[in-house]
Amino acid sequence: MPEITWETPYCGEAANCYRIGTDEQGNSYIAVSGTEKHFLTDSREALVQMIRDIKAGKADHLL
């Protein structure tokens, strides 16, 4: 298992908390807080692009 450095959880109003992490190989990870053993992973570049797209409103239809 990679050594993941997790950020502080990001929590919504309904206490839906997600954590974002990275490892030394440049991979990124997303997990529900408390279940970090079950994560999604991709490259750091993919995480950066996803954050940019969310900030640009490209995921607003999911709200």
C-alpha positions in Angstrom: 0.0 0.0 0.0 1.4 3.4 -0.9 2.2 6.0 1.8 -0.6 8.5 1.4 -0.5 12.0 2.9 -4.1 12.9 3.6 -5.4 16.4 3.9 -7.9 17.5 6.5 -11.4 16.3 5.6 -13.7 18.6 3.5 -17.2 18.3 5.0 -20.5 19.5 3.6 -23.5 20.6 5.6 -24.8 17.1 5.9 -21.4 15.9 7.3 -20.4 14.2 4.1 -16.7 14.4 4.5 -14.1 13.6 1.8 -10.4 13.5 2.0 -7.8 14.2 -0.7 -4.3 12.8 -0.5 -1.1 12.4 -2.5 1.9 10.1 -2.5 5.5 10.6 -3.3 5.0 9.1 -6.8 2.7 12.0 -7.8 -0.6 10.1 -7.5 -3.7 11.6 -6.0 -6.4 9.9 -3.9 -10.0 10.7 -2.9 -11.8 8.8 -0.1 -14.8 9.2 2.2 -13.4 10.3 5.6 -13.1 7.2 7.9 -12.9 4.8 5.0 -9.4 5.8 3.6 -8.6 2.1 2.8 -11.2 2.3 0.0 -10.0 5.1 -2.3 -10.1 6.3 -5.9 -6.7 7.1 -7.4 -5.4 8.9 -10.4 -2.5 11.2 -11.4 -1.9 14.5 -9.6 -2.6 16.2 -13.0 -6.0 14.5 -13.2 -6.9 15.8 -9.6 -5.8 19.3 -10.5 -8.0 19.3 -13.7 -11.0 17.9 -11.8 -10.7 20.7 -9.2 -10.4 23.3 -12.0 -13.5 21.9 -13.7 -15.5 21.9 -10.5 -14.5 25.5 -9.8 -15.5 26.4 -13.4 -19.0 25.0 -12.7 -18.7 21.9 -14.9 -20.2 19.8 -12.1 -23.0 22.1 -11.1 -25.6 19.9 -12.7 -24.8 17.3 -10.1 -26.0 19.6 -7.3 
